Amino acid sequence: MIRVTFGDVLYRRLFPVVVLICIAGGVMAFAAEAMHMSLNCFIAVFFGVRLDNHIALRRQAEAEAAAAERWQRLRGPVIAG
């Protein structure tokens, strides 16, 4: 069974909010002609999305490993004959 921790739930709820805040901050900084702040906001969004992809791939690998382990357990011992 896949464990769902408090951190996972918090991350799923908080990540889109943080991305939207960074995008809004970047647009407002661009409108205020603070180009370096705008660039920093969009770079933060880029790295945030990359981190999200990395975490999703890690969760998928953990789920596949858990499924393979359950499958081996259900098959039972292999008797050489």
C-alpha positions as a Python dict, from the first residue, in 0.01 Angstrom:
ca = {
    (1, 'M'): (0, 0, 0),
    (2, 'I'): (127, 345, -87),
    (3, 'R'): (179, 566, 216),
    (4, 'V'): (35, 916, 198),
    (5, 'T'): (214, 1145, 438),
    (6, 'F'): (118, 1488, 564),
    (7, 'G'): (401, 1635, 356),
    (8, 'D'): (258, 1485, 36),
    (9, 'V'): (-86, 1627, 105),
    (10, 'L'): (56, 1967, 198),
    (11, 'Y'): (273, 1969, -115),
    (12, 'R'): (-22, 1887, -343),
    (13, 'R'): (-225, 2172, -196),
    (14, 'L'): (53, 2428, -167),
    (15, 'F'): (251, 2381, -488),
    (16, 'P'): (-7, 2529, -731),
    (17, 'V'): (-56, 2828, -500),
    (18, 'V'): (317, 2898, -487),
    (19, 'V'): (345, 2870, -866),
    (20, 'L'): (54, 3109, -918),
    (21, 'I'): (202, 3358, -671),
    (22, 'C'): (537, 3344, -854),
    (23, 'I'): (368, 3396, -1190),
    (24, 'A'): (162, 3688, -1059),
    (25, 'G'): (472, 3839, -899),
    (26, 'G'): (663, 3800, -1224),
    (27, 'V'): (391, 3970, -1426),
    (28, 'M'): (360, 4255, -1175),
    (29, 'A'): (738, 4300, -1165),
    (30, 'F'): (746, 4307, -1545),
    (31, 'A'): (469, 4568, -1547),
    (32, 'A'): (667, 4775, -1295),
    (33, 'E'): (969, 4747, -1526),
    (34, 'A'): (1176, 4553, -1273),
    (35, 'M'): (1310, 4304, -1525),
    (36, 'H'): (1552, 4125, -1292),
    (37, 'M'): (1275, 4053, -1039),
    (38, 'S'): (1048, 3931, -1317),
    (39, 'L'): (1318, 3701, -1448),
    (40, 'N'): (1380, 3563, -1098),
    (41, 'C'): (1010, 3483, -1057),
    (42, 'F'): (992, 3298, -1386),
    (43, 'I'): (1313, 3108, -1311),
    (44, 'A'): (1159, 3003, -978),
    (45, 'V'): (852, 2874, -1163),
    (46, 'F'): (1076, 2680, -1403),
    (47, 'F'): (1270, 2512, -1124),
    (48, 'G'): (949, 2447, -930),
    (49, 'V'): (795, 2265, -1224),
    (50, 'R'): (1115, 2063, -1270),
    (51, 'L'): (1109, 1969, -902),
    (52, 'D'): (744, 1869, -932),
    (53, 'N'): (830, 1644, -1226),
    (54, 'H'): (1117, 1486, -1030),
    (55, 'I'): (891, 1417, -732),
    (56, 'A'): (621, 1267, -957),
    (57, 'L'): (874, 1034, -1122),
    (58, 'R'): (1005, 927, -780),
    (59, 'R'): (650, 849, -661),
    (60, 'Q'): (583, 651, -977),
    (61, 'A'): (901, 446, -929),
    (62, 'E'): (809, 378, -566),
    (63, 'A'): (459, 268, -670),
    (64, 'E'): (599, 35, -936),
    (65, 'A'): (844, -116, -689),
    (66, 'A'): (566, -169, -435),
    (67, 'A'): (346, -332, -701),
    (68, 'A'): (629, -565, -805),
    (69, 'E'): (689, -658, -441),
    (70, 'R'): (319, -735, -387),
    (71, 'W'): (315, -941, -705),
    (72, 'Q'): (613, -1147, -588),
    (73, 'R'): (448, -1198, -250),
    (74, 'L'): (122, -1314, -411),
    (75, 'R'): (301, -1558, -641),
    (76, 'G'): (450, -1736, -345),
    (77, 'P'): (776, -1924, -337),
    (78, 'V'): (898, -2081, -658),
    (79, 'I'): (962, -2450, -605),
    (80, 'A'): (1245, -2585, -815),
    (81, 'G'): (1160, -2922, -938),
}
